[in-house]
Amino acid sequence: MFKTYYQLTKPGIIYGNLVTTTAGFLLAARGHVYYWLLLNTLLSISLIIASACVFNNYIDRSIDQKMARTKNRALASGRVSSMLALIYAGALGVAGFVVLGLSTNALTVYLGFIAIVVYVILYGVAKRRTVHSTVIGSVAGALPPVAGYTAYTHHLDGAAGLLFLLMVCWQMPHFYAIAVYRLKDYKTAGLPVLPVKYGLNITKRYIVMYIFGFIIASSLLTLLGYTGISFLIIMVLVGLVWLRLAIKGFWVKEDATWARQLFVFSLIVTLTMSVMLSIGGILP
């Protein structure tokens, strides 16, 4: 039973966001780390994300039943009742916001509130109606590193804005790659994601465009003095490799295989980015 409720929180999403949250916090700290604050920030944000994911599972349970990769989820398969899921999600959210409020500041709590509203409500509705749901969902996914940053600084500045932009530009190719290699699932579920609605060629163009945006946002972090030259060199190199792989998609015969490769490499990109952000404020 523990495993069922654990999986209901989508732990992969939690862990991925905790990595970027840590990166935002350590960029702000610049080597002067308050570990108790970091621990409480990560705990509270993980609880809030877990709450949002359980709510999302509840909202998407009918869609999940139609898709091969999600049909065995606890709510879709009926292993957990809707009422228990809602109680679970609410308890996680309350606990998360209490810890966040007691350990950080009002701005960070506000960012957490925006993230959960965007992901649960706006994205939950939009994914059934518009191809722009991916952009809407990326707003929620881009806020954890910003929250990590503001938990330390108590304010928004250019670095926080660039962290947000960087994460939006990373998420879009990442999620478009998923939509391409899971294209049959999305068609079966009737979800209007970009490759279903407008085709693979348009999707590949958007992927290339967002990777360009990612490289630009990475560069601006150094050019505006928030990170050292080491960050710039590593992230531009990684970005160019990612871009090359994306452009290769215009000539491949197996789109699903290419999209899977692009998805896997995007994980390498975000891990590299998070490591470099964590040390980018102290390295030359």
C-alpha positions, 0 to 999 in steps of 0.5 A: 500500500505504501508503494501505491501511495508513493507512486501516486505522487509521481516521485520522478517529477519530485526528484527532478524538481528537487535537483533544480530547486537545489540548483537555484538555492545554491546559485543564490547562496554562492558558497554560503549555504544555510543547510537547515534552510535548504533542507526545509525548502526541499522538504516543503517543495517536495510535499507541495509538488507531491500534492499537485501530482496527486491532484493531477492524477485525480483530474487525469484518471479518465485520460490515464485509462486510455493510455498504455503508459498510464492505465495502471496508475492507482486511480486509473486502475481503481486501486485507490479511491478518488476520495482518499486521493483528494484527502491525501493530496490536501494533506500533502499540500497543507503540510508543504505550505506550513513548512514552507511558510515557517522556514522561508518567506512570503514570496516563496510561499506565493510562488508555491501557490502559483505553481500548484494553481497553474499545474492543477487547475490551468494545466489540468483544463488546458491539456484537454483543449489546446496545444498551448497546455505544454507552455502553461505546464512549463510555468509550474515546472519553471518555478521550483528553481526560482523558489529555491533562489528566493528562499535564500534571497527573499527577492526576485531579480534578473537571475531569478528571471533567467532561471525561469526562462531557462527552465521553460526553454528546457521543458518544452523540447523535453515534453515535445520529445515525450509527445513524439515518442508517445504519439499513439498514446496521445492520439488514443486519449484525444489530447491536442498536443502539438505533434497530434494537432499540427504534425511532427515537422512543426513540432521539430521546428519548435524544439529547435527554437526552444533549444536556441532559447535555452542557449541564449538564457544560459549565456545571459546568466554569465553575460549579466554576471550571475555565473562565471565563464565556466558555466557559459562554456559548459552550457553552450557546448551542451546546448549545441550538442542538444541542438545538433541532435534536434536538427538531426530529427528533420532527416531521421526515418524513425521519429520515435527512436529519435525522440527517445534519444532527445528525451534522454539527452534532455535529462543529461542537459538538466543534470549538467545545468543544475550542477553548473548552476550550483557551482556557477556562482563561485567558479570563475 
